[in-house]
Amino acid sequence: MQSKKRLSEPEPVNDEQPTDPNLRIYVKRGAIRRFARLTRDSRLLPVAIEWDRRQEERRAERKSAPQEQRKSDRRRKPPFTWEMADFVVTESKGGTKKKK
């Protein structure tokens, strides 16, 4: 006579986000619906949803620049999701932990 295998009960779902997720999604200021949707849809994923804290462009044009020091601008064009969907996904560098 063979013994019947018991079906294991599903493990409870943890609704809390991990303490230090590897991926972060920054949402453009004022995109309230996008922020709410991303927060709701990613609550079970190891992702942190945050507002973009910038209020304005930090760099300003210098009026009296004698000569351009840099060969080219180091800034890159933002990903298409920033303009089309009001968010950008970034990956944290390994080894960085938040202090408690």
VEXTORDREN-457827 format. One line per 3 residues: number of its first residue (from 1); their letters; for each residue x, z, y of C-alpha. Coordinates in Angstrom, 1 decimal. Example, Ala and Ser with C-alpha at 12.3 -4.5 7.8 and 13.67 -1.06 7.14 Angstrom:
2
1 = as = 12.3/7.8/-4.5 ~ 13.7/7.1/-1.1
//
This chain:
100
1 = mqs = 0.0/0.0/0.0 ~ 1.4/-1.0/3.4 ~ 1.1/1.2/6.4
4 = kkr = -0.6/-0.2/9.4 ~ 1.4/-0.5/12.6 ~ 0.0/1.4/15.5
7 = lse = -0.4/-0.4/18.8 ~ 1.6/1.5/21.4 ~ -0.3/2.4/24.5
10 = pep = 0.9/0.6/27.7 ~ 3.2/2.6/29.9 ~ 1.8/3.8/33.2
13 = vnd = 2.5/1.6/36.1 ~ 4.7/3.1/38.8 ~ 3.3/2.2/42.2
16 = eqp = 6.3/3.5/44.1 ~ 9.0/1.1/45.4 ~ 12.5/1.6/44.2
19 = tdp = 14.7/3.8/46.5 ~ 17.2/1.0/47.2 ~ 15.8/-2.4/46.6
22 = nlr = 18.2/-5.3/46.4 ~ 15.9/-7.8/48.3 ~ 14.5/-7.3/51.7
25 = iyv = 11.9/-9.3/53.5 ~ 11.9/-9.3/57.3 ~ 8.6/-10.3/58.9
28 = krg = 8.5/-11.7/62.4 ~ 7.1/-9.5/65.1 ~ 3.3/-9.8/65.5
31 = air = 2.7/-11.4/62.1 ~ 0.4/-8.6/61.1 ~ -1.5/-10.5/58.4
34 = rfa = 1.7/-11.8/56.8 ~ 3.1/-8.2/56.8 ~ 0.0/-6.8/55.2
37 = rlt = -0.2/-9.5/52.6 ~ 3.5/-9.3/51.6 ~ 3.3/-5.5/51.4
40 = rds = 0.2/-5.7/49.2 ~ 1.5/-8.4/46.9 ~ 5.0/-7.0/46.5
43 = rll = 4.2/-3.3/45.9 ~ 5.2/-3.6/42.2 ~ 8.4/-5.6/42.9
46 = pva = 11.8/-4.3/43.8 ~ 11.5/-5.6/47.4 ~ 11.4/-3.9/50.7
49 = iew = 9.2/-5.3/53.4 ~ 10.3/-4.6/57.0 ~ 9.4/-5.7/60.5
52 = drr = 12.0/-7.7/62.4 ~ 13.2/-5.2/65.0 ~ 14.6/-7.7/67.5
55 = qee = 12.7/-8.0/70.7 ~ 14.7/-10.7/72.4 ~ 17.8/-12.8/72.0
58 = rra = 20.8/-10.5/72.1 ~ 23.3/-13.1/73.2 ~ 23.1/-14.4/76.8
61 = erk = 24.8/-17.3/78.3 ~ 27.9/-16.4/80.3 ~ 27.8/-18.0/83.7
64 = sap = 31.5/-18.3/84.3 ~ 33.2/-19.2/81.0 ~ 36.5/-20.7/81.8
67 = qeq = 36.9/-22.3/78.4 ~ 35.0/-22.2/75.1 ~ 36.9/-19.8/72.8
70 = rks = 35.2/-20.7/69.6 ~ 35.4/-23.9/67.8 ~ 31.8/-23.8/66.7
73 = drr = 28.9/-21.4/66.8 ~ 28.9/-19.1/63.7 ~ 25.1/-18.6/63.8
76 = rkp = 23.2/-20.7/61.3 ~ 19.7/-22.1/61.7 ~ 17.1/-19.7/60.3
79 = pft = 15.6/-20.6/57.0 ~ 12.4/-22.7/57.1 ~ 10.3/-19.7/56.1
82 = wem = 11.1/-18.0/59.4 ~ 9.3/-20.7/61.4 ~ 6.7/-21.8/58.8
85 = adf = 5.7/-18.5/57.2 ~ 7.0/-15.8/59.7 ~ 9.4/-14.1/57.3
88 = vvt = 12.9/-14.4/55.8 ~ 14.2/-13.0/52.5 ~ 17.7/-11.4/52.4
91 = esk = 19.8/-9.9/49.7 ~ 21.6/-6.6/50.2 ~ 25.3/-6.5/49.5
94 = ggt = 26.2/-4.7/46.3 ~ 27.4/-1.1/46.6 ~ 25.5/-0.1/49.7
97 = kkk = 23.2/2.9/49.2 ~ 21.0/4.6/51.7 ~ 21.9/8.1/52.6
100 = k = 19.2/10.7/51.9
//
